[in-house]
Amino acid sequence: MTSFVKAIRSDQALFLDKYPNANHLLNVIARRSRRTKCNLNMLEVGECFVSFRSVGLTEQQYRTAKKQLQKWNLVEFKKGRRVTDKGTVAFLIDSSVYDINVDEGNGRVTEEQRKSNGRVTTNKECKKEKNEISNTDKKKTKADPVPYQKIADTYNEKLPTYQQVLKLNDNRKKNIKKFWNDDPRHQTIEFYENYFSDIPNKPFLDGRVQPTNGHRRFKADFDWLINPVNFTKVLEGNYDEL
């Protein structure tokens, strides 16, 4: 006689989508599980025999899937009851993913009990998974797009005789972010390559010429060049105001 197994649309089922080996093993167990007790092989209602070869998984995949299903209180596993039994006895203890349509008259567990067994733990796992995904999405959303280190590396590369940048602190990042967001044209590494490459061509910035405003000669460094006020002056060529 043909029987059927119902696949349930549940949070537990959605959760298992991320664990294909565990989901596959649970599916096999659900289809093989006894609806009534069998005295010939000593299997109770909800039990079946499984082994890694019989379910098409490697031994390691099989062991991992077993541990996951047991951890989530979906299945219990135990060794065969007799020496002649091959494989492991799996007992389906939860029907929130697959309902095997148990014959309650011969079953040792009622359908209501099967629905409730293990559900708390599995729901916790589902909530944990959702929280992890949510937190990951938030981190991605809040990710800072400014390539701080790349800009610092560009400075070091283009101005090797200037004081080198060894570490980016909060103040440096703040200044970089300000002029990065100030203009869409500032939002490419090529822009900073050109900016730093042109500094040696500006005599007021490398100590060769004294500023006309009477200030002493100086050699610009990274902090001076990324200061938003100085940055604008350099771009506009206002050397008298340096």
N, C-alpha and C positions, 0 to 999 in steps of 0.2 A: 504494500500500500504506500502510495506517495504521500509524503508530508511536506510541510513547508517551514521555512525559517523567516521571520520578519526582521528586516533591517530598520532600525529605529532612527528617526531624525532627532538627535539629541546633542547636547553639549559634549557628552562623552564621545559620540561618534565624530563630531567635528575635531575634537582634541586628538583623536587617533589618526586623523589625516596626516599629521606631522610625523607619525611613527608607522610607516608602511609595513615593516616586518611584523610588528606587534599586531597591527590591524589584520594582516593576512593570517597570522596564527590564530587570532580570535575567531576569524571567519571560518577557518577549517574546524576548529573546536566546536563552534556552534552547529555546523552542518553534520558533524559526526556524533554529537552528544545524544545519548539515549533519551527518548521521551518516556520510556517505561523501563523498569528494571529487567536485566537479563541475567538469568541464573547460569547460563552456559559460560560466559566470560566474567561473571561476577561484577559486572558494571552496574552502578546505580543510575538513577535518573539524573541527567545532566552530565554524565561522565563519558569519556571516550579515551582511546589510546592515541598517543601522538609520539612522533620522533622527528628529528631534524630531517632525516631522509624522506620521510613520508609526506612532509609539508613543503619540500622543495627549497629549504633554507640551508645555509652553511651551518656548521655546528656552533660557531660563534654567534651568528645572527639568531639562531634558535635559542641559545642560552640567554642572550640579551632580551629577546622578545618575551621569554618566559618570566624573567625577573621583572620586566615592566608590567606585564599583565597581573602578576601576583602583587606587586607594589601598589597598583591601582585598585586592588580588590575586585578584579574582574574574573579571575580564574585562580583555582588552587591546583597545585601539582603534587603528585606523589608517585613513588615507584610502583611498578606492577605488583599486584598482590600475590602472584604465583611465579615460580621460576620460569614457567613457560611463557609468561606475559612478556611481550617485546615492547620496548618504549616506555613511556610515562603515562600515568593516568591523569587526565586533566578534568577538573570539575568546574563547570561554568556556574559561578555563584552570583552573577549579575546579568540582568536582561535589558539594561538600558541602551545597549548597542545592538545586540541580536537576541530576539525572542524565539526560543526553540519550540514554542507551543506545547509546553509540558502537559502531559496527562495527569491532572491533579489527583485523580483517584488512585494512581499508583506511585505518585511522586513523594519523596521524603521532604520536599520543601514546597510551600505554597507559592503561587505566582506573586502574591503581594510581598512575601518575604524575599523572593528573588529580585524584585524590583528595588527593594530597599537596601539589600546587602551591598556594602561597598560603595554606595552612592555618595556618602559624605566625603570619603577620601577622594573619589574621582572628581567630584565637583570642586574640591579644593585644588586639585591639580589643574582643572580647567581654568579656574579663576587665576591661579598662579601664572599659567601660560598667557592668558589674556593681559594680565598686568605687565608681564615681561615684554610682550609685543607692544603694548601701549607705551611703556617707558622707552622702548627702543625707538618708536616713532617720534616721541617727544624729543629725544636726543637728536634725532636726525633733523627734526624741524628747527631746533635751536642751534644747530651746528653753525659755527662761525665760518663764513666763506672766505675771510681774509687770510691770504697765505703769508702770515707773518714771517715764518722762518725762511721762506723762499725769497722774500724781499730782503731780509738780512743777509742771506747768502749772496744775493745779487750785488749788494753793497760791497761785501768782502771781495767778491770776484772782480768787480769793476774798479775798485779803489784799493789795491793791495798794499800801497804805501801809506795808507791812512790807518788810524787806530781801528783795529778789527773788532767786530761784534762777536762776543763769546756767549752771551746769554740775553734772552728777551725777557724783560721784566714787564710788570703791568703798565707802567707809564709809557714805555716804548710801544707796547701794543695799542694803548689808547691813542697815541699820536698817529700811528700807522693807520688805524681804523678810521680816524677822523678824515684824513685826506683821501683814503680809499673810497669812502662813502660820499665824499664831497662832489665828485664828478665821475660820470660813467667812463670817461676817458682815462681815469686813474686806475681802472679796475682790470689792468692787464700787466703781466710781468714785463712785457716789452716796454711799457711806459717807464718802469723803474730802471730797466737796463739803459735806456736812453738818458734818463735823468741823472743817474750816477756816472755814466760814461762822460757826460758833458762837464762835470764839476772841474776836472783839471784844466779845462779851457776857460775857466773863470778865475782870473788872477787874484781877485779879492778874497777868494775862498780857500786858497792854498798857501797863503802867507807871502806871496811874491810881491804884492802891491798893498800899500797902506790905504784903507778906505778914505774917501775924500771928506768924510765927516769928522776926521781927526781921531777916530778909534784906532787902537793899536792893531798891528797885523795879527792875524790868527789863521789857523788851519782848521777848517770845518771838520767835525766828526759826525758820526751817525746820528747822535742825539740832536745835534744842531740841524742837520739836514732834514730830519723827519719832523722837526717842530713845525706845526701848522702855519705859524706866522712866517718863519724863515722860508718854509717851503714855497709859500706864495710869492715872497720877494724874489727868490731865486728864479722861479718860473717867469715872473714879470720883468726880471732884470733890474730891480730897484736897488742897485748896489750902494747908492748914497744913503740908504736907510739902514744898511747892515750894522 
